[in-house]
Amino acid sequence: MTHLLVRHKIADFAKWKVVFDAHRSNRNQAGIQEKLVLRGVDDPNLVVLLFTVADLAKAKTFVSSPDLRETMTKSGVLGQPEVLFLS
């Protein structure tokens, strides 16, 4: 099974979470299923996400898509996220 791990800083968790949740159908269409949403204990604006991936090619296309970049900007993601595909 392939997993996707994403780590990034955000400006405001409440704002980010609303946009993140609204984007769920886009992730699901790419075969990406949310498993964990974690926040830093010492830094609540550090978010770590774990997903399962059904189709690696579709998932890679999704994470490099302009739609995701726009959504991340809209949600308040700061800087470049760390994105790892793991098996």
N, CA and C of each residue as an Amber inpcrd file, in Angstrom:
protein
   261
   0.8480000  -1.1790000   0.0000000   0.0000000   0.0000000   0.0000000
   0.8900000   1.2380000   0.0000000   0.4940000   2.2250000  -0.7680000
   1.2290000   3.4810000  -0.8460000   0.5460000   4.5170000   0.0450000
   1.3750000   5.3060000   0.7010000   0.8890000   6.3950000   1.5400000
   1.4700000   7.7090000   1.0460000   0.7730000   8.7670000   1.3720000
   1.2330000  10.1210000   1.0890000   1.3310000  10.8510000   2.4150000
   2.4920000  11.4120000   2.7010000   2.7130000  12.1960000   3.9040000
   3.0000000  13.6290000   3.4850000   2.2690000  14.5620000   4.0720000
   2.4450000  15.9810000   3.7510000   2.6700000  16.7240000   5.0580000
   3.6570000  17.6080000   5.0470000   3.9900000  18.4150000   6.2340000
   4.1310000  19.8570000   5.7780000   3.4040000  20.7530000   6.4550000
   3.5530000  22.1690000   6.1410000   3.0940000  23.0510000   7.2790000
   3.5060000  24.3070000   7.2080000   3.0940000  25.3250000   8.1680000
   1.8810000  26.0440000   7.5880000   1.0090000  26.4950000   8.4910000
  -0.1820000  27.2350000   8.0900000  -0.2850000  28.5030000   8.9250000
  -1.0270000  29.4540000   8.4120000  -1.2070000  30.7200000   9.1300000
  -2.2500000  30.6020000  10.2320000  -3.3370000  29.8790000   9.9600000
  -4.4490000  29.7880000  10.9150000  -5.1480000  28.4450000  10.7260000
  -5.1370000  27.5930000  11.7520000  -5.6750000  26.2420000  11.6110000
  -7.1570000  26.2450000  11.2570000  -7.9510000  27.0630000  11.9190000
  -9.4050000  27.0670000  11.6740000  -9.7170000  27.3980000  10.2170000
  -9.0620000  28.4010000   9.6690000  -9.2680000  28.7670000   8.2620000
  -8.7850000  27.6390000   7.3440000  -7.5990000  27.1250000   7.6320000
  -7.0300000  26.0510000   6.8200000  -7.9540000  24.8400000   6.7900000
  -8.4950000  24.4500000   7.9480000  -9.3000000  23.2330000   8.0510000
 -10.5790000  23.3330000   7.2200000 -11.2020000  24.4920000   7.1880000
 -12.4160000  24.6780000   6.3770000 -12.1070000  24.4410000   4.9010000
 -11.0270000  25.0210000   4.4050000 -10.6500000  24.8630000   2.9970000
 -10.2120000  23.4240000   2.7300000  -9.4490000  22.8400000   3.6390000
  -9.0040000  21.4520000   3.5040000 -10.2000000  20.5070000   3.3960000
 -11.1630000  20.6580000   4.2830000 -12.3480000  19.7930000   4.2630000
 -13.1600000  19.9760000   2.9860000 -13.2630000  21.2000000   2.5000000
 -14.0310000  21.4740000   1.2820000 -13.3760000  20.8610000   0.0460000
 -12.0980000  20.5550000   0.1170000 -11.3450000  20.0150000  -1.0160000
 -11.3130000  18.4810000  -1.0200000 -11.9960000  17.8570000  -0.0640000
 -11.9750000  16.3940000   0.0930000 -12.3860000  15.6640000  -1.1790000
 -13.4460000  16.1190000  -1.8550000 -13.9130000  15.4100000  -3.0540000
 -12.8370000  15.4010000  -4.1390000 -12.0460000  16.4580000  -4.2390000
 -10.9580000  16.4940000  -5.2160000  -9.8930000  15.4430000  -4.8790000
  -9.5690000  15.3310000  -3.5930000  -8.6020000  14.3060000  -3.1720000
  -9.1530000  12.9110000  -3.4560000 -10.4140000  12.7020000  -3.1220000
 -11.0220000  11.3880000  -3.3390000 -11.0240000  11.0070000  -4.8150000
 -11.2750000  11.9650000  -5.6910000 -11.2540000  11.6880000  -7.1330000
  -9.8660000  11.2710000  -7.6000000  -8.8470000  11.7300000  -6.8870000
  -7.4700000  11.3680000  -7.2310000  -7.0470000  10.0760000  -6.5290000
  -7.9790000   9.4400000  -5.8190000  -7.6610000   8.1920000  -5.1410000
  -6.8740000   8.3830000  -3.8630000  -7.0130000   9.5610000  -3.2510000
  -6.2890000   9.9010000  -2.0250000  -7.2890000   9.9560000  -0.8760000
  -7.0960000   9.0850000   0.1070000  -8.0070000   8.9930000   1.2530000
  -7.3010000   9.4720000   2.5230000  -7.9040000  10.4130000   3.2040000
  -7.3620000  10.9590000   4.4480000  -7.3860000   9.9050000   5.5580000
  -6.2690000   9.7910000   6.2690000  -6.1730000   8.8850000   7.4170000
  -5.9260000   9.6470000   8.7110000  -4.9940000  10.6010000   8.6870000
  -4.6690000  11.3720000   9.8860000  -4.4210000  12.8320000   9.5480000
  -4.9140000  13.7050000  10.4150000  -4.5820000  15.1260000  10.3900000
  -4.0120000  15.4310000  11.7600000  -2.7410000  15.7770000  11.8130000
  -2.0480000  16.0040000  13.0820000  -1.5030000  17.4230000  13.1370000
  -1.4480000  17.9670000  14.3590000  -0.8760000  19.3000000  14.5830000
   0.2910000  19.1890000  15.5460000   1.2420000  20.0810000  15.3860000
   2.3810000  20.0890000  16.2910000   1.9600000  20.4140000  17.7150000
   2.5350000  19.7160000  18.6780000   2.2430000  19.9830000  20.0890000
   2.7840000  21.3530000  20.4760000   4.0010000  21.6460000  20.0830000
   4.6230000  22.9280000  20.4160000   4.3150000  24.0170000  19.4030000
   3.8470000  23.6310000  18.2280000   3.5160000  24.5910000  17.1730000
   2.2160000  24.1400000  16.5040000   1.0630000  24.6420000  16.9700000
  -0.2220000  24.2020000  16.4140000  -0.4460000  24.6090000  14.9610000
   0.4520000  25.4280000  14.4090000   0.3590000  25.7880000  12.9930000
   1.2590000  24.9260000  12.1160000   1.7950000  23.8570000  12.6800000
   2.4920000  22.8240000  11.9170000   1.4950000  21.6900000  11.7340000
   1.2310000  21.3320000  10.4840000   0.2530000  20.2920000  10.1810000
   0.9650000  19.1500000   9.4530000   0.6620000  17.9200000   9.8770000
   1.1610000  16.7230000   9.2210000  -0.0460000  15.8890000   8.8280000
  -0.1050000  15.5030000   7.5600000  -1.2460000  14.7720000   7.0090000
  -0.7770000  13.4280000   6.4820000  -1.5750000  12.4010000   6.7370000
  -1.2780000  11.0730000   6.2110000  -2.4850000  10.5860000   5.4260000
  -2.2230000  10.1240000   4.2150000  -3.2680000   9.6240000   3.3160000
  -2.8660000   8.2510000   2.7960000  -3.8520000   7.4500000   2.3810000
  -3.5750000   6.2660000   1.5780000  -3.7840000   6.6560000   0.1230000
  -3.0520000   5.9950000  -0.7600000  -3.0760000   6.3220000  -2.1790000
  -3.4690000   5.0720000  -2.9620000  -4.5450000   5.1770000  -3.7360000
  -5.0160000   4.0410000  -4.5440000  -4.2800000   3.9500000  -5.8760000
  -3.9180000   5.1070000  -6.4550000  -3.2870000   5.1480000  -7.7740000
  -2.1530000   6.1690000  -7.7130000  -0.9240000   5.6870000  -7.6850000
   0.2300000   6.5670000  -7.5140000   0.3220000   7.6260000  -8.6050000
   0.0960000   7.2520000  -9.8450000   0.1890000   8.2170000 -10.9510000
  -0.8350000   9.3430000 -10.7790000  -2.0750000   8.9900000 -10.4510000
  -3.1110000  10.0090000 -10.2380000  -2.7640000  10.9020000  -9.0520000
  -2.2350000  10.3090000  -7.9950000  -1.8840000  11.0820000  -6.8090000
  -0.7510000  12.0590000  -7.1060000   0.2490000  11.6160000  -7.8660000
   1.3570000  12.5100000  -8.2190000   0.8690000  13.6590000  -9.0950000
  -0.0490000  13.3750000 -10.0010000  -0.6260000  14.4370000 -10.8270000
  -1.3810000  15.4300000  -9.9540000  -2.1330000  14.9180000  -8.9940000
  -2.9110000  15.7710000  -8.0910000  -2.0100000  16.6920000  -7.2680000
  -0.9450000  16.1440000  -6.6670000  -0.1130000  16.9780000  -5.7870000
   0.6750000  18.0370000  -6.5470000   0.8240000  17.8840000  -7.8520000
   1.5290000  18.9020000  -8.6370000   0.5690000  19.7880000  -9.4370000
  -0.7250000  19.6580000  -9.1800000  -1.7280000  20.3780000  -9.9710000
  -1.8600000  21.8500000  -9.5560000  -2.1860000  22.7120000 -10.5170000
  -2.4610000  24.1190000 -10.2010000  -3.6360000  24.2530000  -9.2200000
  -4.6240000  23.3640000  -9.3270000  -5.7710000  23.4130000  -8.4200000
  -5.3250000  23.2580000  -6.9730000  -4.4530000  22.3110000  -6.7050000
  -3.9890000  22.1180000  -5.3320000  -3.1530000  23.3080000  -4.8720000
  -2.2930000  23.8190000  -5.7340000  -1.4850000  24.9970000  -5.3590000
  -2.3820000  26.1770000  -5.0000000  -3.4250000  26.4200000  -5.7980000
  -4.3590000  27.5130000  -5.5130000  -5.1020000  27.2730000  -4.2020000
  -5.5160000  26.0500000  -3.9780000  -6.2380000  25.7150000  -2.7520000
  -5.3390000  25.8950000  -1.5330000  -4.0920000  25.4950000  -1.6400000
  -3.1650000  25.6490000  -0.5230000  -2.9110000  27.1240000  -0.2250000
  -2.7820000  27.9230000  -1.2540000  -2.6050000  29.3620000  -1.0560000
  -3.8350000  29.9470000  -0.3810000  -5.0040000  29.5840000  -0.8720000
  -6.2710000  30.0710000  -0.3040000  -6.4110000  29.6790000   1.1650000
  -5.9310000  28.4970000   1.5310000  -6.0900000  28.0050000   2.8990000
  -5.0780000  28.6000000   3.8820000  -4.0490000  29.2420000   3.3640000
  -3.0570000  29.8630000   4.2450000  -1.8220000  29.0270000   4.5030000
  -1.5100000  28.0910000   3.5980000  -0.2720000  27.3260000   3.7260000
   0.9010000  28.2740000   3.5120000   1.8850000  28.1730000   4.3920000
   3.0610000  29.0390000   4.3360000   4.2460000  28.2560000   3.7820000
   4.8950000  28.8030000   2.7910000   6.0830000  28.1530000   2.2400000
   5.7480000  26.9230000   1.4250000   6.7920000  26.1640000   1.1380000
   6.6720000  24.9590000   0.3160000   6.3950000  23.7590000   1.2150000
   5.3480000  22.9850000   0.9410000   5.0780000  21.7960000   1.7610000
   6.0890000  20.6890000   1.4660000   6.3050000  19.8440000   2.4610000
   7.0930000  18.6300000   2.2660000   6.0960000  17.5290000   1.8780000
   6.3250000  16.8910000   0.7290000   5.4190000  15.8680000   0.2130000
   6.2400000  14.5970000  -0.0210000   5.8160000  13.5090000   0.6320000
   6.5260000  12.2370000   0.5100000   5.5550000  11.1210000   0.1590000
   5.8910000  10.3270000  -0.8370000   5.1590000   9.1040000  -1.1360000
   5.9390000   7.9650000  -0.5020000   5.2370000   7.1240000   0.2570000
   5.8790000   6.0730000   1.0330000   5.1920000   4.7330000   0.8120000
   5.9680000   3.6660000   0.9090000   5.3560000   2.3230000   0.8330000
   5.9640000   1.4370000   1.8930000
